[in-house]
Amino acid sequence: MIQSKKKWRMHSIPQQQAEAFAEELGVELLVAKLLLARGLDTKEKADEFLHTDASVIHDPFLFQDMEGAVARIKKAIESKEKILVYGDYDADGITSVTVLMETLTSMGADVSFRIPNRFEDGYGPSERLFRIAHEDGVQLLITVDNGISGVSQIAVAKELGMDVILTDHHEAGDIIPNADFIIHPHLEENYPFSELAGVGVAFKLAHALLGRVPEELMYLVAIGTIADIVSLRGENRYYVKRGLELMRTRPTEAIRALASVSSVEIGDINEETVGFAFGPRINAVGRLGDADPGVHLFRSASKEEASLYAKFLNDKNKERQSIVKAISDEAIAQVEAGPVPSVIIVAQEDWNPGILGIVASRLVEKYTRPTIVLGVDLEKGIAKGSARSIEGFHLYQEIAKNRDLVPHFGGHPMAAGMTIPLDNLDEFIERMTKQGDEILTEEHFTPIVTVDVAVQLSEISVEAIEKTAKLGPYGMGFAKPVYSIQNAEVTTFRKIGANQNHAKLEVTQDGHSLDVIGFHQGELVDQLAPMTSLSLVGDLQVNEWNGRKKPQMMLEDAASTDWQLFDVRGIRQLYRWLNQVPEGDAHFIAFHDQTIQTYQSQLPVAITKPQDFKPQHSSVVLLDMPDEECELDAIMEKASWSRIFAHFFTPSQAFFEGLPSRDQFKWYYSFLKSRERFALKEQGAQLARHKGWSEQTINFMSKVFFELDFVKIDNGHLVVNTESQKRDLTEAPSYQQQQKRMELEQVLLYAPYRELKQWFDAKRQHRS
C-alpha cells in the first residue's frame, strides 16, 4: 500500500456525457472532460470560452468617472501641468505605471512617476511623498494599483491643492477617499467586469485617453494580471492571451532582455513563463528596495539599456532567493524546535519584511498549517510581516478577533499582512494557537488537490494534450488542469537526477503506456514494486526530445491500495536494500537460528522467530526460507502485510541438490547388500568421491533406507535388513520432505517475480 500525501478531491464526470459533449463540440474527449469540469457544460458556454476575442473588451466609458478623468488629464496636458503617476512596488504596480507613462508621454504630457519604497514609506499613498510632489509643482496626481485605502493621505493631497484621479482594484473600506475621480471596478454598477488587475484598470484609462485599444501595451497588462493572480476570465482572459501572443511574435527589447536572463526562448513564452520567471524578477526589486528599475526596464529605448536593467532585476532576484532560503531555514529551525503547533507563528530580528510572504507560503507548503512570519524591529518596538493560511481557517477573521493586540492588519481568508507591538506578541501567539486548536483537526493538516479530470491512458495523446494547452492561459479562476489516472500498472521505475531525488516511472493500462516524472519524489521509488497498481495525480505535458514528441505526466501525488512484493532474493548484503524497509514499521522474521546468527548484527531491530510472532507492523522481511510451506502459512494467517520483502536466505538448496535418481538408489542398495557392514561415517566420503556424487547424496539415501527399514544401524555401520518389506521410496519422510522443499524452493527461490507475486496473492486471498 502507498499512502497519498494529499487528499484528492475528485470531479465526477460521466463518461457517456463527456463522449457526447466531445462529439457535439467536435473536440478531443480530454478537452470535453475539462470543459465540463470547469462548468462550461453547454455548447454556448464552451464556444464563448473557446473563441474569446477582442469583442469581450468593454467600453471604458462605462466607468462612471472615466469621462471626467479623461477630460481632467487632457486639460492638464494642454495646460502643461505637471502630472505624477503614483504606483505600487509589485509587478502589477510597475506595469500599471508603465502603461500610463507610455500613454501620457505619447500624448505630450509633462509626466513623471513615483513608486514608494516599502521600507521607507510602506504600501500605498504616502503623505511624505505627496508633499514632495507638491513641492515639485505637481498639479495632477494619478494613482495606479493603489489609493483606495489612502483616505487621509489623499485628503492631504487635496488640501495641498492637487487634483487626484484614483485608479485601483483592491478592496475598498467603509470610507472612500475624496479623490476628484475614482476608477475602480468594484465600486461600479455599470461596468460589467469587476476582476481587473491594477494594470487592467490603468489600461482602461489609457484606452479612454487614446480613443482606441492600445494593443502595443497589452503585453504589460498580461504580465501584471498574471503576476497579481487575478481571475483569468472575461476581459482578463483576452488581455493575457493576446499579450502572450504579442510577447512571442512582437517582443519589445524589455521582453527579449527578460527572456535572456530567464533562459527562456521567445517562442516558448506562456503564462508560466510570466508567473515563474518574469514575475519574480520584476517583484524582486520592490521586495528589496527601490522598484523604479522595473519601470525603466519596460521603457528602455535600446537593447543595451534593456539588458542592463534586466540584469539588475535578475541579480536582485538571486539576492531575494538567497534571503528567502536563509530566512526559511531559520524559520523551519524555530518550528522544529518543538511540537508543530496548529498555527505557526515565527518571529526574528532583521528578517526582511519584503519577502516574508514567500517564507510564509513555503512553511504552509511544508507543514500545512496557517503560518505567520514576522520581522522584529527592536528600535520601533514592533513586529511586521505576512501570513498565509489553509482551507478551513479564515485568516482575516481569526486575526480580527485580536484587534486589541494587532492595531494594523489587512487581508482576506488565505493571506494577510500585519504590524503588531512587540509587547503584545506573546499573548497574540497564545491566542492564535488556542484559536487554531479549537478550529483545526488532523484532517485540515492534509493538503488538498482538486482533480479536474479522470482519464484512461487510451485517452492521452500528444494531440489531445496540445489541444488542452490551447484552452489556456491558465491561472486564477481557470487553473491549470489536474488529471488522475486510476489503477495503472507500474512496469519500470527508477531514481533520476544528480542527487537521485527524482522519480521516473512507466505505467501501462490496457496496452497503452505513459512516462511519469516525479520531481523531488525519489522516495516513491523505494515504495514501488513491479506490477503495483498505482493511481496517479498530476499534469499532462508533451515531452519533446530530438524532434520526437511523447506524452508524459508530471506527478503531483500517487497512491496504491495494492500490497507490494519486494524481491531481494540473492542480495545477501542487507545494506543494499535495507533503506527500502519502512523504519520502525517492519517485522524481520527468520525460521532458522543460523539466519539469526548471520544477520542480527546487521539489523536495527530484533529478529523474530515464527513462534514468537505477534502482528504489529505493516511490513515484513522474510529473511530465510521455512522448511515447510505450512510454517509460512501459519504466520500469514496472523497478518496481512502491505509490504513483503522476500529475501529467503538458505545456506543449502534442495532444488540444486535434487533427489537421487532411482538408478542411484538401486546401485547404492546393491552395494550395501554386497557387504555385510558399511561404515558410513568413515567410508561415506570415499564412496561419494568414487561415484562422483556428493556426500550429502550418500547420507540422504542412507537416511531414506533407514526410514523404510531397508537397513539397520549397528554401532555406526549400515547393515541391510534382509527381512524388510517392499516399499516405495516416496513413503520415506525424508524423501517426502526433500520433495516438498524442492517444490517450495522452486516457488520461493527460483520462480520469476510475477509467479512469486501470484503465489503470495493466492495465499492472501485464501486468508481473506
PyMOL commands that set and color helices and strands:
alter all, ss='L'
color gray80, all
select helices_A, chain A and resi 15-25+29-37+43-50+54-56+60-62+66-78+91-106+127-135+151-159+185-187+198-210+215-227+234-249+253-261+266-268+271-288+292-298+303-335+353-367+395-400+422-439+442-445+457-459+462-469+523-527+574-576+578-580+593-602+610-612+629-636+654-657+662-673+680-691+695-707+729-731+733-748+753-767
alter helices_A, ss='H'
color red, helices_A
select strands_A, chain A and resi 7-10+82-86+110-114+138-143+163-167+181-183+344-349+371-377+382-388+408-411+415-421+448-451+453-455+483-496+502-509+512-518+533-545+548-559+564-567+586-589+619-624+643-649+678-679+711-714+717-720
alter strands_A, ss='S'
color yellow, strands_A
deselect
rebuild
show_as cartoon
